[in-house]
Amino acid sequence: MADEKDQNNQAEESPVSPETEFILLASTWSALGRQERKDKFQSLPRTDAEELFLNLNTHDQAELLQEFSTPLEKRSWVRLLAPDDVADLIQEVDSEHREDILGLLDPQTRREVTALLAYAEDNAGGLMSSRFARLRPDMTADEAISYLRLQSKTQVETIYYAYVLDSNQKLQGVVSFRELFSAQPQKLVKEIMQTEMIKIPVEMDQEQIGRIFSQQNLMALPVIDLDGKMKGIVTFDDVATAIQKEATEDIQKFGGVESLDAPYFKLTFQEMLRKRGGWLSVLFIGEMFTATALSYYSIEIERAVVLTFFLPLIIASGGNSGSQASTLIIRALALGEVRIKDWWRVVVKEVAMGLCLGLLLGALGLMRILAWPNNEAQYGPHYMKIGFTVFISVICVVCYGTVTGSMLPFILKKLKFDPASASAPFVATLVDVMGLVIYFSVAAIILKGTLL
């Protein structure tokens, strides 16, 4: 027993290997506090710390950088980053600190970063890297290989393809390494290069770029300006990060929350309250119209209290169908499957879909009333008419919900707003009020002369 206890104590006291410490820190980074992050990061060997720093997201890099006290410390870490990554880092920090970070860079990198910052963050210009492998068309294959070897050591972050530029920096073609290495040593680059290629303008949106990458088996895309001059490359991993960020913002908007600018645990309570409270206040005000509609039909409710039994059913049917439609159309717009000019085709399809779904749900509601035990005692002698009131109302409300939910993203996109703002709670709020109007209007027609 004593030997076993000594062995346990030794196991508890044995130091953690540097490799294990690095893996643990990388996997638990998001759960650590700022000071704890700094302390553990500084305890790592320099090579491990560099690897961790380069693999952190931009927000965490910026946060960690602010923890260093001296410009010398900050400079040693900022200069590890490629120009496009530095540009992302600068866009992440407060405006008063941006010039300080630019001042940490060498003159060449500062010029490259400044040029990248001139472009919108979510466009090709803001995503691209200005360091790429370039060749001249009159080089031989041997000269090109030697030149690429030199560039890989000093100027280029990643090499997927070599781009052929003329003296005016206009893109002439692209060469794959397979073609280059298999060519005769004295063959000219212009004889090897492919002139048919996909080029993207600097102002192209990241969603469009993402679609191109998903449709084409490419690792990088060249970015050109209006004059055809090549400005940089966008790699698939840059786009993947940007698309993930945008998808996160869209998902947050689907839930009726203003997009968060930082991880969940990094937002202060006040920031979270502001981002969630704003949308909830808007939705709450919208739901006030539901109370107005109910008060308008107060006489009908007094005469036929039984109608209130099915209010949640009617409202939920319209809200759910509208939320379904809006989610489908928002995603279809994001993927380019549907365009604004297709709105009429969507209306036709959603009206048909709404009628079919309404018939299905309405039939379930009718069966619920007709097949319920002691239905006459519970719903009164006119339970048949009440059942058909619910049946017709559900059809109309579901059809209205699908059309409203599908058209709202089109309207927002046409008005230059984010279609993702047509979130499920927002659509449900819009449909609730009209659902009440439809329900009591149908009831007034069917139950006239009996309950009403």
Secondary structure, 3 states (H helix, E strand, C coil): CHHHHHHHHHHHHCCCCHHHHHHHHHHHHHHCCHHHHHHHHHHCCHHHHHHHHHHCCHHHHHHHHHHCCCHHHHHHHHCCCCHHHHHHHHHHCCHHHHHHHHCCCCHHHHHHHHHHHCCCCCEHHHHCECCCCEECCCCEHHHHHHHHHHHHHHCCCCCCCEEEECCCCEEEEEECHHHHHHCCCCCEHHHHCECCCCCEECCCEHHHHHHHHHHCCCCEEEEECCCCEEEEEEEHHHHHHHHHHHHHHHHHHHCCCCCCCCCHHHCCHHHHHHHHHHHHHHHHHHHHHHHHHHHHCHHHHHHCHHHHHHHHHHHHHHHHHHHHHHHHHHHHHHHCCCCHHHHHHHHHHHHHHHHHHHHHHHHHHHHHHHCCCCHHHHHCCCHHHHHHHHHHHHHHHHHHHHHHHHHHHHHHHHCCCCHHHCCHHHHHHHHHHHHHHHHHHHHHHHCCCCCC
